[in-house]
Amino acid sequence: MGDRPFMATGKVVRDYAPLMKFLESIPEDVRREILPKSEDLLKLKELVREGADARELINSMSKVFSTRLTPYGRQAREALKRAWGIDVSEEYAVEELSRELAGWVIEMGEGLGYLSIHGSKRRRD
């Protein structure tokens, strides 16, 4: 795995290290269970169509991923510890990874033409 997941641009999520550490540490079947699915992109598209702002998009999509991640709180906590060198609660780790997954889906949505992410231009490495 690279430093970013497929179709991630870094416009919403600046540091994918915790998510990448988490994905590397779990079995393939669990990865398939957690990773974004077509229905997640359809939900995002619907939220955009309904006029959701950036905060609403992140919050709504985070809830989707939080449900999937909660059973893997220990692994999420370990991923944050390995990525950032800090010890956090399982709840915080699940929240952080849920937000990273939500941001990733939003970045994918931009790539698919569902929305446009505005803001400061970031230098591409």
C-alpha angles and dihedrals in degrees: 000000000000128000092275134035123247113296092005112141103179092238093118103017113043097183119038093171096108093048093046092049089049094049091049091053101052131074120261094251091055090046090055089050094053106034121096115281133199090261089058090056090047090052090050091049090051092049090051091048089052090054100253114173124226094270092050091048093052093044096047095046092043089059090055092053096040090063090053095044101044094086088055098051093127092055091045090052091050091049092055091047091053095043101042104016093237131118114228135166120273089245092055092046092052090048092050095048091045089055091048090052091047090050091049091053090050090051089050089049090056090050089052092049097250094124144351122241111218128190140083116351112246122211112247112234 
